[in-house]
Amino acid sequence: MANRFRNERIEIKLTKEEKEIFEKKMKLANCKTMSHFLRKCVLEKEIYVVDLELFRNLQWLLSNATNNINQIAKATNTTGVIYKNEIEAMNKEIEKLSREILQIHSLLLNKSKESSGD
């Protein structure tokens, strides 16, 4: 064993169900041994860390916009009148949502380009 290139050992314990999932994924990856599969997962796969703050902000903006739409719809159904300032306020909220979505899209696109080496 002293002349082997890979001489460090790792042991894991799994439940029966976890082992079945592990073996299925190992077969899907066309790996014949557990060692090969683990090396493939650890050495060849990228790990991405995603900052979810942008998504939380987007969720808040979306929730706020939908609440306002519901309030406008309720008032319009009750009175039969919709005010120009309500429509303008909704347009501003939709613009905020659009900017947030474009920002997230741009960040994800840049990360994708970085990981592909472009």
Phi, psi and omega in degrees: 000340182294332182267003179283143179290314179259103183239008176266141185241140175234137179238138176232152176245135182229155170284169179301317181294317178297320180296320179297317178296316179303312182295321177297315180293325179297318178293319178299328180275004181058040178254131182274334181235156178297321180300314180297317180298313181294318177299317179300314180295317186281318189268334186255343185264140176279148174247127182250134174253122185251125175278111185276359181301319178299321180291324177296317178296318178298318178297319179295315179298317180296317179297316179298315181296316181293324176298317179295320177299316179297319179295318179295317180297318180296314180296319180294318178294328180283313187261339184078010183234139173235135186264147181300320181295330177292319179295318179297319179297319178296319178299321178296318180294321178295321177297319177299314179300316180299317179297318179297316180297317178297322179296314179296316179301315180297316178298315180295321179296317178297319178296320179297318179294321179297318183285336180271353178085010178285000000 
